[in-house]
Amino acid sequence: IGVGDEISVTVFGNSYFNKVSRVDDRGRIDLGTSLGKVYVKGLAFSKLEKVIAAAVGQKINLNGNELEVDLSFSRQISVNVTGEIQKPGTYQLPAANTVFNLLVLSGGPTNLGSVRNIHVIRGGKSIYTFDLYEFLLNPENNLFLEDGDFIVVKPVQKSVTLRGGVQRPGKLELLSNEGFNDAVKFAGGYSAKA
């Protein structure tokens, strides 16, 4: 959550409360005179509801009530994509986007580009390496972008082509520490005819 995001807070059931508030320059949302201001800047959206529930729960009994917290409007951020990518450049997009979303928007890696070695540079440091194979196995292996991030798509270092008795034959990218068994796993395992 950052300055400019709009957060909607609704309580319904035995009580009713509804407020949409923009995150101000000090990182707070204003829930009105009865509930006050709550600092939310820098929170992951997954933790936002807990923080707001604690603040609202001081004035409204949440037993018998439902609390709903939504992102009504996401601020715009500027993110740069470089390296082996189809459409390199600077992209303006809502802050609720991830590395995967930006890769789709920028056309994906070129034929020489890695899908497993994509670096997120924040504040001059590599803070995350995105691996599309890991993402496909577990979509939580992703990262929300922040204003000023650089996404660098590195060239492929090692690739193999599997044919024959595997579920999904074709070209695969392997990391330097991966071998034949990893390639078979990424190809969906052996087929019934293997």
N, C-alpha and C positions, 0 to 999 in steps of 0.2 A: 504494500500500500504506500502511496506517495502523494505529495502535494498535488492537488487538482483532481484526484479521484473523488467520486461521489458515492457515498455509502447510504444504503436504505436500511433503516432499522424498524421492524414492525413487531409489535406484541399483540396477540389476539387470543381470545378465550374468555376468561373471567374479566380481564382488563383489556383496554385497547390503547395502543400508542403507535404512532407512525411518524417517522421523520426521515427526510432525505437531507444529508449534510455533506458539504464539500470539505475535503481535508484542507485546512488552512495552511498558511506559510509556516506556522509553528508545528505542523504535523498533527493537529487535533481536529476532531469533529465535534460540533456543537449539538448536543441532544436536547437543547432547550433549557429554560431556567430551572426546571425541577430536577433535571438529571445532570446538567453541567457539561463540561467538555472532557473528552477522552482522547488520550494520546495514542495514535494508531500508526504513525509513519514508520515504515520499515518492517511492519508485521507481515508475515506470510498470510495470505487470505485464509488458509486453514486454521490459523490461530486467532483470527479477527473475532469470530463469533464468541469464543471463550472470554476474551477481554471485554467485549461489549456486554455479554451476559453478566459478568461480575459487576460492571458499572450500573447496569439497569436493575440488577437484582437488589441493589442497595435501596431503591425507591419503590420498585414494583415487585410484588411477590410473584415469582415465576411458576409457582405450583398452580396447576390448572390453567396455565397459559402457554402458548407457543411463542418462541422467539425466532424471528427470521431475519437474517442479515444478508444483504445482496450488494453486489457492486453494480450500481445504477449506471455509472459512466466511468470509463477508464481514461486516464490522461494519455496524451500522445508522447511517445518516446522516439528518439532517433538512434538507430542501430546501423552499424557499418558491416558489410559482408565483403570479404576479400578472399583471394586465393583461387583455387580451382572450382569456381562456381559459374553457373550459366549466366546469371545477370548480377555481376558485382555492383556495389554501390551503397548509398545511404538510403535507408528505408525509414519512413515515418509510419508508426503503427501504434495501436493501443497497447498499453503496458501489460495487458493480460495475455500476452503472447509468449510462446516458448521458442527454444532453439529449433525444434521441429517445424513449427509454424513458419518461421523465417526461412528455413531451407526450402519449404514448399513454395513460398512467395517468391523467392529468388531463383526458382527454376531447378534447384537441386545441383549437386556436383556435376562437373563435366566428366567426360569419359576418363580423364586422368585423375579426377578428384576422389578422395577417400570418403566413404560413408561411415567410417569407423574412427577417424582421427580428426575430429572437428573441434577446434579450440575456442573457448569463450574467454576473451581478454577483457578484464575489468580493472580499471585503475592501473594499467600497465602490467598486470600480472595475469597469467593463465590460471583461471579459477575453476575450470570445468572442461572435461573432454567428453563430447557427445559421441555416442556410438549407436548408429542406427540399428544394428543387430540387437544390442541390449534393449533399446527402446521397443523394438517389435516383440521381444520376449516379455518385457515389463514396462508399460507406458509411463510408469513413475520415474523411469530413468530419463529425466528431462529437466530443464531449468527455465524458470521465468526470466525474461530479459529485463535489463535496466537501461535507462538513458545513458548513451555514450558507450555501450558495449561494442566490442569488435568480435565478429565471428570469422575465424580463419579456417578455410577448408584446405587441408594439406593434401599433397599428392599421394596416390596409392603407393605403398611400399612393397606389398607382397600380395599376389593374387594367384588363384588356381582355378582350373576348370575341371569340374566333375561330370563324367558321363556314365551312363549305364545304370547300375542297380542302386540308385538313390531316389528318394521321393521327389526332389526338385533339382534335377541336373542343371548345370550352368556354371557361370563364372562367379566366384566368391572372393571376397577380400579377407585376408587373414592378418592378424597382428603379428609382430615379430616373435612372440612367445607361443604362437599357436601352430598346430601341426595337422596331420591327416585326420585324426579322430575329431578334432574341432570342425574341420571342413565337412565331414560326414554329418555331424550334429547340425550345423547350419543349413545343410541340404535336406534336413528333415529326417535323417536316418536312412537306413537301408530299405530298399523296396522289397516286396514279397518275392521278387524274382532274383534278388541278389545272391 
